[in-house]
Amino acid sequence: MRACARVGRAREDVLLLAVTKVFPAQVILDAYELGLRDFGENYVQEFEGKAPQVAGLEGARFHLIGHLQSNKSARAGELFQVIQTVDSVKLARRLEGMGRRVEVYVEVKLSPEDSKHGVMPEELPELVGAIRGMGNLELKGLMTMPPWSDDPESARPYFKRLRELAGEFGLAGLSMGMSHDLETAIDEGSTVVRVGTALFGSRKKT
Ligand SMILES: *Cc1c(COP(=O)(O)O)cnc(C)c1O
């Protein structure tokens, strides 16, 4: 990725997560053919419909990047290898209770917008501590979504803050950056960029 070269980071240090929400399963199959292995989906129910068609893809990993309600946690735990949106002890306990290994990120809410999910930074010690005591959950890092803006620079303070928080907890994983602000995110240390539009085009219905 050019963005890595520009800021002096190795391509292998940043995972390109292909966000395939809204697109049909065929898009996942095509992207897999082209070499992509990590796919992000937002909705448990939507992915449930595509899952049978992509079940045979050797080495493919599916990440849930949308908000997860506790009552869908069991299904999510079966469908996804990585859940990036853990935001409560209750949800973590439910996933733990499935008895199946799953990688998780804690979603952090860094802006006061009501529409954003995630834990407040003050709640991180409790949630991180709880997850670390759970044998089935492997805590990889933190995830965030800054408030929407056309200007990628406006996301920079949020990316910096997430990196600081991850550092406080000794976490290496930083899931931050989308199509429009991925270069800023990589510059600030992102280890996972979640990219939909820049790979597959607009999701708007025509
Ligand atoms: C849709 C989505 C993305 C991808 O957004 P693009 O702008 O299409 O790259 C990334 N992260 C989350 C949480 C999303 O919901």
The ligand as an SDF file (V2000), in Angstrom:
LIG
                    3D

 15 15  0  0  0  0  0  0  0  0999 V2000
  -18.7660    0.6480    6.4710 C   0  0  0  0  0  0  0  0  0  0  0  0
  -17.6680    0.6690    7.4650 C   0  0  0  0  0  0  0  0  0  0  0  0
  -16.3220    0.8100    7.0610 C   0  0  0  0  0  0  0  0  0  0  0  0
  -15.9060    1.0160    5.6270 C   0  0  0  0  0  0  0  0  0  0  0  0
  -16.2080    2.3050    5.2260 O   0  0  0  0  0  0  0  0  0  0  0  0
  -15.7290    2.8780    3.7930 P   0  0  0  0  0  0  0  0  0  0  0  0
  -15.8650    4.3330    3.9560 O   0  0  0  0  0  0  0  0  0  0  0  0
  -16.6320    2.3090    2.7660 O   0  0  0  0  0  0  0  0  0  0  0  0
  -14.3190    2.4450    3.5980 O   0  0  0  0  0  0  0  0  0  0  0  0
  -15.3650    0.7630    8.0460 C   0  0  0  0  0  0  0  0  0  0  0  0
  -15.6520    0.5890    9.3440 N   0  0  0  0  0  0  0  0  0  0  0  0
  -16.9270    0.4670    9.7730 C   0  0  0  0  0  0  0  0  0  0  0  0
  -17.1840    0.2710   11.2120 C   0  0  0  0  0  0  0  0  0  0  0  0
  -17.9730    0.5160    8.8480 C   0  0  0  0  0  0  0  0  0  0  0  0
  -19.2270    0.4080    9.2860 O   0  0  0  0  0  0  0  0  0  0  0  0
  1  2  1  0
  2  3  1  0
  2 14  2  0
  3  4  1  0
  3 10  2  0
  4  5  1  0
  5  6  1  0
  6  7  2  0
  6  8  1  0
  6  9  1  0
 10 11  1  0
 11 12  2  0
 12 13  1  0
 12 14  1  0
 14 15  1  0
M  END
$$$$
